[in-house]
Amino acid sequence: MKTLAIIARKGGTGKTTLAVHLAAAAHACGYVTLLADTDRQHSAVEWRRMRQISEPAVEAVKPGALFARQQDAARAGVGLLVVDTGPSVEEEVEQAVRCADLCLVVARPNFFDIRAVADSAALAARFHKPVAFVLNQAPHRQQSIEAPVLMEAVAALRALGFPVAPIGLRTRVAYQRSVARGSTAQDLEPSSSAASEITALWSWVEARLHADRPAVRMPTFMAASDSPVPLTF
């Protein structure tokens, strides 16, 4: 079983939206998936209550009980455990990090989010866990050109020494509309750009989960071939 922790030491970044969409994408690919909602607000549990489809399974799990639940899930044949975390209590997020095979740190492309997520990445690195940033609510291209604020955010995140997922989530109504109905963009609009983003991001995450354990830190300089220009947001 693999465990994916969705973390960010800041509220409003879109952790739960990303968690439910990735859990649903994994289920669609054949994984027996459990989403553990460790956030005290239990937004993922509320999403599950509205959902008319039984999968993926979602449970409220206290951070202190997460390791035991992880072991039980593995014995029960769960293939992927996705952990949705709260934004503020480091000790609670730490439990998710300790259990994770990969930590996704979610940020929006603005100064306050970028500054806050550095602590989240450092927490994961402290426990020698692979880390990657995922940008959410990214602005749309204008005449095929990425917004400067987005490229500045990518550069700032890479300067922290961790990879940025090459697929992020743009600002799309489909995400908010689907989550409000206990659904996902893949369910409501399977041929939409939002659904394509999630499918592509899940493929990237899946590959990292099943690859040989990547180095925790990356060089702070980027090779010419690793320019941020080709990002597929």
Secondary structure, 3 states (H helix, E strand, C coil): CEEEEEECCCCCCCHHHHHHHHHHHHHHCCCCEEEEECCCCCHHHHHHHHCCCCCCEEEECCHHHHHHHHHHHHHCCCCEEEEECCCCCHHHHHHHHHHCCEEEEEECCCHHHHHHHHHHHHHHHHCCCCEEEEECCECCCECCECCHHHHHHHHHHHHCCCCECCCCCECCHHHHHHHCCCCCHHHHCCCCHHHHHHHHHHHHHHHHHHCCCCCCCCCCCCCHHHCCCCCCC
